[in-house]
Amino acid sequence: MSRRREHVPTRPTWRCRACGIAWPCSSAKLRLLGEYRQDRVALTVYLATLQAEAAGQLAGLDQEVDPGELADRFVSWARARG
């Protein structure tokens, strides 16, 4: 029996464990939107916390980290449309 891999980040590279692209991948975004559908503010706080963690870990790998790109990657997509 094969186990389905979850779309979660692999630290410290912040790539998706299931598909290998930059996390949060599309599947992770859909899952998170579903989990936090009643509390978008909590989702934004959670993602901002992960963004800060990722920034530190990626910098520790000597990877160039653009704060604006990280904000788009982690938080901007989750803001409520209105």
N, C-alpha and C positions, 0 to 999 in steps of 0.2 A: 504494500500500500504506500503510495507516495504522499508526502505531506506538502501542502501548499505553502509556499514561502510568503511570509508577510512583507509588506512594503514598509520597512522600518529602516532608520539610518544605521549605517555601519560607522562607528566612530574609530578613529579620528578623521576619516576621509569624507564623511558625510555623503556617501553614495548609498543608493537604495540596495538593501540586501537581496531583494528579489530580482530587480531588473538592471541594477548597476548604474543607473543614471543619477544625476545630482538629486539629492533628497531635499525637499519633498517632491517625489515624482507625481505624475497625474493620479495614479491609483491611491497614493497616500493622501493627496489633497481631497479626493472624493470621500475617502474614509473619514478624514478629520472633519470635513464639512458635515457629514452625516452624524458623527458623534457629538458635535458641538452645535447642531442646528438650532437649538434653543438658547444658546449663549455665545454669540459671536465675539463678545468682548473677552470672555474667558479663552477662546481659541486664539485671539490675537495676543493676549498676555502669554499664553503657553508657547506660541511660536516665537515671540520676541525673546523669551528665555532660552529657547533652543538656538536662536540666532546668535545670541551672545556666547553660548557654549561653543557653537561651531566656529565663530570668529577666533576664539582663543585656540581651539584645537588646530584649525587650519593654519593659523599663524605659526604654531609650534612645528608644523610640518614644512615651514619655509615656503608656503604657498602664498602668492599675492592675494590679498583679501580686499576687495573693493566694498566698503560699507554700503554703498547704494545698491550694488548688485545683490548683496546678501539680504538687504531689506526687501527687495523685489522678490527674491527667491523664497524667503521665509514668511514674510508678513503681508506684503501689499496685496497679494492675490486673495487673502482671507477677509479683507475689509468688506463690510456690508455694502452692497450696491443700493443706491437710493436716490 
